[in-house]
């Protein structure tokens, strides 16, 4: 099994630059993708950014130029550096790890961390 623990959320002023962290533990294979999703009240969960174990990244259009995803493979940790936060970035942010196991891709989710952007 895999466990994911997010940290770094909270109340942030507009324009702020918090960094989220997500540490994975358990049975982690060397080849995996890690990603950040978010879900705002009344909205569906959406992909924010993803990164492969090789470092290839993808960002949602809404966060391009503001958010940066990175990872430390030795620590099985993924980060989301968020800059120039806007009120519309307010959401619960979830970490996901995807890896191939038992002849299929398996997804594991963290419990989420709330980010509230408000003055």
N, C-alpha and C positions, 0 to 999 in steps of 0.2 A: 504494500500500500504506500501511498504518497500523501504527505501532509504539507500544506502550504499555509504560511502565516504572513499576513500583510501588516505593515506598520507605516507610520508617517502621515496619516490623515489628520484632519482636524479643521478648525476654523481658520480661514486664510483671507486676508484682505485682497480685493481686486488688484491685480498686478503682482501678486506674490509669487514665490518660487519654491514651493515645497518639493521634497523628493520622497516618493513612495518606495518601499522595499518589500520584497516578497522572498522569504526563505523557504526552500523546499527540503524536505527530509523524507527518509524512507528508501524505497527501492527506486533509484534514479538511474536511468540508462544514459550513456554518453550522447546518444543522438535524441534530441527532443526539441520541441519548440516551446517557448514561454511567451505569454502575452498578457496584456492588460485590457480588461473590459470595464465598462461603466454602465450604471443604470440610474437614471434620474427618475424622480417620482412620476408615475403615470406613463413612463416610457419603457420601451423594450431595451434589453441589454444590448450594448453595441461594442464593437471592437474599437479599441483606442490605438493600440500598437502591438506589434509582435516581433519576435526575434528568434532566429534559429540558433542552434548551438554553435554554428559557424560565424554568427554575427550579422547575418543578413536581416535587415529590418523593413518593416512596413508600418506606415502611420495612416490613420484616418485623415481625410482632408480637413476636418474641423480642427485638428491639432497640429498640422504640419507647420513647422517653423517655430512652434512653441513647446512641444513635448519631445523628449528624447528617451528612448528605451535603450537600456544597456544590461549587460549581465556579467556575472563573475562565475565562470563554470566551476572553478575550484571550490566555491562556496555554495554552489547551486542556488544562487540568488539573482533575481532580476530586479531592476530599478526602473522607475519612471520619474525622470526629472521634468517637472512641470514649471513652465515660465509664463509670465504675462497672463495669469489666470483671470478668467472672466466669470461673472455670476452663472452663466450657462454651463460652466464646467462643474457646477455643483452636482454631485452624484455619489453613489457608493461605487468604489473602485474595487474590482475583483482581479485577482491573479489566476491565471490558468497555466497548467503544464500539460502538454500533449506528448505522449511517447508511444512507441510501437511495442506492444507486449501481448503475448498470447495470440499471435496472428491478427491482431487488430490494433488500431489506434485507440488509445484510452485517454480520456480527459479528466484532469483533477482540478478542483477549484478551491480557492481560499475562502475564508468566511466574509471577506470584504472589509474595506475601511472607508469611512465616510469622509468626504471632502466637501466642505461648505465654503463657498466664496461669497463673502459679504463684508460690508463695511460697518 
